[in-house]
């Protein structure tokens, strides 16, 4: 039988998870996506030259 947390503990854990996702993971993923896109543009310009 699965172990169930008391409602108070579960709510604290959910809040902590939500704050971690919104304060840490979303900004980190945004930076990684933008940096990756910039790197792809940079590499393509090195290979194909600047846009005309």
Phi and psi in radians as a Rosetta constraint file:
Dihedral C 1 N 2 CA 2 C 2 CIRCULARHARMONIC -1.181 0.35
Dihedral N 2 CA 2 C 2 N 3 CIRCULARHARMONIC 2.558 0.35
Dihedral C 2 N 3 CA 3 C 3 CIRCULARHARMONIC -1.413 0.35
Dihedral N 3 CA 3 C 3 N 4 CIRCULARHARMONIC 2.240 0.35
Dihedral C 3 N 4 CA 4 C 4 CIRCULARHARMONIC -1.932 0.35
Dihedral N 4 CA 4 C 4 N 5 CIRCULARHARMONIC 2.360 0.35
Dihedral C 4 N 5 CA 5 C 5 CIRCULARHARMONIC -1.357 0.35
Dihedral N 5 CA 5 C 5 N 6 CIRCULARHARMONIC 2.673 0.35
Dihedral C 5 N 6 CA 6 C 6 CIRCULARHARMONIC -1.087 0.35
Dihedral N 6 CA 6 C 6 N 7 CIRCULARHARMONIC 2.658 0.35
Dihedral C 6 N 7 CA 7 C 7 CIRCULARHARMONIC -0.973 0.35
Dihedral N 7 CA 7 C 7 N 8 CIRCULARHARMONIC -0.672 0.35
Dihedral C 7 N 8 CA 8 C 8 CIRCULARHARMONIC -1.132 0.35
Dihedral N 8 CA 8 C 8 N 9 CIRCULARHARMONIC -0.780 0.35
Dihedral C 8 N 9 CA 9 C 9 CIRCULARHARMONIC -1.149 0.35
Dihedral N 9 CA 9 C 9 N 10 CIRCULARHARMONIC -0.686 0.35
Dihedral C 9 N 10 CA 10 C 10 CIRCULARHARMONIC -1.145 0.35
Dihedral N 10 CA 10 C 10 N 11 CIRCULARHARMONIC -0.709 0.35
Dihedral C 10 N 11 CA 11 C 11 CIRCULARHARMONIC -1.147 0.35
Dihedral N 11 CA 11 C 11 N 12 CIRCULARHARMONIC -0.699 0.35
Dihedral C 11 N 12 CA 12 C 12 CIRCULARHARMONIC -1.117 0.35
Dihedral N 12 CA 12 C 12 N 13 CIRCULARHARMONIC -0.713 0.35
Dihedral C 12 N 13 CA 13 C 13 CIRCULARHARMONIC -1.158 0.35
Dihedral N 13 CA 13 C 13 N 14 CIRCULARHARMONIC -0.702 0.35
Dihedral C 13 N 14 CA 14 C 14 CIRCULARHARMONIC -1.129 0.35
Dihedral N 14 CA 14 C 14 N 15 CIRCULARHARMONIC -0.721 0.35
Dihedral C 14 N 15 CA 15 C 15 CIRCULARHARMONIC -1.122 0.35
Dihedral N 15 CA 15 C 15 N 16 CIRCULARHARMONIC -0.761 0.35
Dihedral C 15 N 16 CA 16 C 16 CIRCULARHARMONIC -1.092 0.35
Dihedral N 16 CA 16 C 16 N 17 CIRCULARHARMONIC -0.723 0.35
Dihedral C 16 N 17 CA 17 C 17 CIRCULARHARMONIC -1.132 0.35
Dihedral N 17 CA 17 C 17 N 18 CIRCULARHARMONIC -0.753 0.35
Dihedral C 17 N 18 CA 18 C 18 CIRCULARHARMONIC -1.081 0.35
Dihedral N 18 CA 18 C 18 N 19 CIRCULARHARMONIC -0.799 0.35
Dihedral C 18 N 19 CA 19 C 19 CIRCULARHARMONIC -1.129 0.35
Dihedral N 19 CA 19 C 19 N 20 CIRCULARHARMONIC -0.690 0.35
Dihedral C 19 N 20 CA 20 C 20 CIRCULARHARMONIC -1.091 0.35
Dihedral N 20 CA 20 C 20 N 21 CIRCULARHARMONIC -0.770 0.35
Dihedral C 20 N 21 CA 21 C 21 CIRCULARHARMONIC -1.125 0.35
Dihedral N 21 CA 21 C 21 N 22 CIRCULARHARMONIC -0.773 0.35
Dihedral C 21 N 22 CA 22 C 22 CIRCULARHARMONIC -1.368 0.35
Dihedral N 22 CA 22 C 22 N 23 CIRCULARHARMONIC -0.566 0.35
Dihedral C 22 N 23 CA 23 C 23 CIRCULARHARMONIC -1.632 0.35
Dihedral N 23 CA 23 C 23 N 24 CIRCULARHARMONIC -0.382 0.35
Dihedral C 23 N 24 CA 24 C 24 CIRCULARHARMONIC -2.066 0.35
Dihedral N 24 CA 24 C 24 N 25 CIRCULARHARMONIC -0.967 0.35
Dihedral C 24 N 25 CA 25 C 25 CIRCULARHARMONIC -1.250 0.35
Dihedral N 25 CA 25 C 25 N 26 CIRCULARHARMONIC -0.756 0.35
Dihedral C 25 N 26 CA 26 C 26 CIRCULARHARMONIC -1.122 0.35
Dihedral N 26 CA 26 C 26 N 27 CIRCULARHARMONIC -0.840 0.35
Dihedral C 26 N 27 CA 27 C 27 CIRCULARHARMONIC -1.090 0.35
Dihedral N 27 CA 27 C 27 N 28 CIRCULARHARMONIC -0.699 0.35
Dihedral C 27 N 28 CA 28 C 28 CIRCULARHARMONIC -1.105 0.35
Dihedral N 28 CA 28 C 28 N 29 CIRCULARHARMONIC -0.782 0.35
Dihedral C 28 N 29 CA 29 C 29 CIRCULARHARMONIC -1.147 0.35
Dihedral N 29 CA 29 C 29 N 30 CIRCULARHARMONIC -0.621 0.35
Dihedral C 29 N 30 CA 30 C 30 CIRCULARHARMONIC -1.106 0.35
Dihedral N 30 CA 30 C 30 N 31 CIRCULARHARMONIC -0.774 0.35
Dihedral C 30 N 31 CA 31 C 31 CIRCULARHARMONIC -1.100 0.35
Dihedral N 31 CA 31 C 31 N 32 CIRCULARHARMONIC -0.747 0.35
Dihedral C 31 N 32 CA 32 C 32 CIRCULARHARMONIC -1.110 0.35
Dihedral N 32 CA 32 C 32 N 33 CIRCULARHARMONIC -0.737 0.35
Dihedral C 32 N 33 CA 33 C 33 CIRCULARHARMONIC -1.145 0.35
Dihedral N 33 CA 33 C 33 N 34 CIRCULARHARMONIC -0.804 0.35
Dihedral C 33 N 34 CA 34 C 34 CIRCULARHARMONIC -1.156 0.35
Dihedral N 34 CA 34 C 34 N 35 CIRCULARHARMONIC -0.736 0.35
Dihedral C 34 N 35 CA 35 C 35 CIRCULARHARMONIC -1.126 0.35
Dihedral N 35 CA 35 C 35 N 36 CIRCULARHARMONIC -0.709 0.35
Dihedral C 35 N 36 CA 36 C 36 CIRCULARHARMONIC -1.111 0.35
Dihedral N 36 CA 36 C 36 N 37 CIRCULARHARMONIC -0.732 0.35
Dihedral C 36 N 37 CA 37 C 37 CIRCULARHARMONIC -1.116 0.35
Dihedral N 37 CA 37 C 37 N 38 CIRCULARHARMONIC -0.763 0.35
Dihedral C 37 N 38 CA 38 C 38 CIRCULARHARMONIC -1.072 0.35
Dihedral N 38 CA 38 C 38 N 39 CIRCULARHARMONIC -0.697 0.35
Dihedral C 38 N 39 CA 39 C 39 CIRCULARHARMONIC -1.117 0.35
Dihedral N 39 CA 39 C 39 N 40 CIRCULARHARMONIC -0.722 0.35
Dihedral C 39 N 40 CA 40 C 40 CIRCULARHARMONIC -1.102 0.35
Dihedral N 40 CA 40 C 40 N 41 CIRCULARHARMONIC -0.764 0.35
Dihedral C 40 N 41 CA 41 C 41 CIRCULARHARMONIC -1.089 0.35
Dihedral N 41 CA 41 C 41 N 42 CIRCULARHARMONIC -0.776 0.35
Dihedral C 41 N 42 CA 42 C 42 CIRCULARHARMONIC -1.055 0.35
Dihedral N 42 CA 42 C 42 N 43 CIRCULARHARMONIC -0.838 0.35
Dihedral C 42 N 43 CA 43 C 43 CIRCULARHARMONIC -1.123 0.35
Dihedral N 43 CA 43 C 43 N 44 CIRCULARHARMONIC -0.699 0.35
Dihedral C 43 N 44 CA 44 C 44 CIRCULARHARMONIC -1.152 0.35
Dihedral N 44 CA 44 C 44 N 45 CIRCULARHARMONIC -0.593 0.35
Dihedral C 44 N 45 CA 45 C 45 CIRCULARHARMONIC -1.275 0.35
Dihedral N 45 CA 45 C 45 N 46 CIRCULARHARMONIC -0.555 0.35
Dihedral C 45 N 46 CA 46 C 46 CIRCULARHARMONIC -1.133 0.35
Dihedral N 46 CA 46 C 46 N 47 CIRCULARHARMONIC -0.672 0.35
Dihedral C 46 N 47 CA 47 C 47 CIRCULARHARMONIC -1.411 0.35
Dihedral N 47 CA 47 C 47 N 48 CIRCULARHARMONIC -0.798 0.35
Dihedral C 47 N 48 CA 48 C 48 CIRCULARHARMONIC -1.769 0.35
Dihedral N 48 CA 48 C 48 N 49 CIRCULARHARMONIC -0.119 0.35
Dihedral C 48 N 49 CA 49 C 49 CIRCULARHARMONIC 1.567 0.35
Dihedral N 49 CA 49 C 49 N 50 CIRCULARHARMONIC 2.963 0.35
Dihedral C 49 N 50 CA 50 C 50 CIRCULARHARMONIC -1.192 0.35
Dihedral N 50 CA 50 C 50 N 51 CIRCULARHARMONIC 2.744 0.35
Dihedral C 50 N 51 CA 51 C 51 CIRCULARHARMONIC -1.174 0.35
Dihedral N 51 CA 51 C 51 N 52 CIRCULARHARMONIC 2.611 0.35
